[in-house]
């Protein structure tokens, strides 16, 4: 976690003050949950997918379906049996927040710090 914070600080996305961490103005659109382009949901969904695919090789080798994998994948896309319209909209927000605008902002920051 400390290494990630070091990278984010180097890129000018966060600042540290004692034991607290805050988002810089450049990062607020992407890191503040109240903003529509926040990428926090992306990381939550990526963690679900990572957990779901963790044992994929084992399940592929014995040709048995992995119900936990299917469930986690559906949940990450807002398609589980208990999914709501908000789940689907949330996934759409993830896609929107992690598309071209995010990539462009990232590369501008990299160019500025290279």
C-alpha positions as CSV (number, residue, x, y, z in Angstrom):
1,X,0.0,0.0,0.0
2,X,2.8,2.4,0.8
3,X,4.4,1.9,-2.6
4,X,1.0,2.7,-4.3
5,X,0.8,5.9,-2.2
6,X,4.4,6.8,-3.2
7,X,3.5,6.4,-6.9
8,X,0.2,8.4,-6.6
9,X,2.1,11.2,-4.7
10,X,4.9,11.2,-7.3
11,X,2.2,11.6,-10.1
12,X,0.7,14.5,-8.2
13,X,-2.6,12.7,-7.5
14,X,-2.4,12.7,-3.7
15,X,-0.7,14.7,-1.0
16,X,0.3,13.5,2.5
17,X,0.1,15.4,5.7
18,X,1.2,13.4,8.8
19,X,-0.9,10.3,8.8
20,X,-3.6,11.6,6.4
21,X,-3.8,11.4,2.6
22,X,-5.8,13.7,0.4
23,X,-6.5,14.0,-3.3
24,X,-5.0,16.9,-5.2
25,X,-7.2,19.1,-7.4
26,X,-6.0,17.2,-10.5
27,X,-7.1,13.9,-8.9
28,X,-10.4,14.9,-7.4
29,X,-12.5,14.1,-10.4
30,X,-11.2,10.5,-10.4
31,X,-10.7,9.8,-6.7
32,X,-13.5,11.5,-4.9
33,X,-16.5,9.2,-4.6
34,X,-19.1,12.0,-4.9
35,X,-17.7,12.9,-8.4
36,X,-19.4,11.2,-11.4
37,X,-16.1,10.1,-12.9
38,X,-14.7,8.5,-9.7
39,X,-12.9,5.2,-10.5
40,X,-13.4,3.7,-7.1
41,X,-16.1,1.4,-8.3
42,X,-13.7,0.2,-11.0
43,X,-11.3,-1.1,-8.4
44,X,-14.1,-2.8,-6.4
45,X,-15.2,-4.6,-9.6
46,X,-11.7,-5.5,-10.5
47,X,-11.2,-7.0,-7.1
48,X,-14.3,-9.1,-7.6
49,X,-13.0,-10.3,-10.9
50,X,-9.6,-11.1,-9.5
51,X,-11.1,-13.2,-6.8
52,X,-13.4,-14.9,-9.3
53,X,-10.5,-15.8,-11.7
54,X,-8.0,-16.8,-9.0
55,X,-8.7,-20.5,-9.3
56,X,-9.7,-20.5,-13.0
57,X,-6.8,-22.8,-14.1
58,X,-7.9,-25.5,-11.7
59,X,-11.5,-25.4,-13.0
60,X,-10.5,-25.3,-16.6
61,X,-8.2,-28.4,-16.1
62,X,-11.0,-30.5,-14.6
63,X,-13.7,-29.1,-16.9
64,X,-16.2,-28.4,-14.1
65,X,-18.1,-25.1,-13.9
66,X,-17.1,-22.8,-11.1
67,X,-20.3,-21.4,-9.7
68,X,-18.5,-18.9,-7.5
69,X,-16.6,-17.6,-10.6
70,X,-19.9,-17.2,-12.5
71,X,-21.6,-15.5,-9.6
72,X,-18.7,-13.0,-9.0
73,X,-18.5,-12.2,-12.7
74,X,-22.2,-11.6,-13.0
75,X,-22.0,-9.4,-9.9
76,X,-19.1,-7.4,-11.3
77,X,-21.2,-6.5,-14.3
78,X,-24.4,-5.9,-12.4
79,X,-26.1,-9.0,-13.8
80,X,-26.5,-11.2,-10.7
81,X,-30.0,-12.5,-9.8
82,X,-30.3,-9.8,-7.1
83,X,-28.9,-7.0,-9.3
84,X,-30.8,-3.7,-9.4
85,X,-31.0,-1.0,-11.9
86,X,-28.5,0.9,-9.7
87,X,-26.0,-2.0,-10.1
88,X,-26.2,-1.8,-13.9
89,X,-26.0,2.0,-13.8
90,X,-23.0,1.8,-11.5
91,X,-21.2,-0.5,-13.9
92,X,-22.0,2.0,-16.7
93,X,-20.5,4.7,-14.5
94,X,-17.3,2.6,-14.1
95,X,-17.0,2.3,-17.9
96,X,-17.5,6.0,-18.3
97,X,-15.0,7.0,-15.6
98,X,-12.3,4.6,-16.9
99,X,-12.5,5.4,-20.6
100,X,-10.6,7.9,-22.8
101,X,-10.8,10.9,-20.4
102,X,-9.0,8.9,-17.7
103,X,-6.3,7.7,-20.1
104,X,-5.8,11.2,-21.5
105,X,-5.5,12.7,-18.0
106,X,-3.0,9.9,-17.0
107,X,-0.8,10.5,-20.0
108,X,-0.8,14.2,-19.4
109,X,0.4,13.6,-15.9
110,X,3.1,11.2,-17.0
111,X,4.3,13.6,-19.6
112,X,4.4,16.4,-17.0
113,X,6.5,14.3,-14.6
114,X,8.9,12.7,-17.2
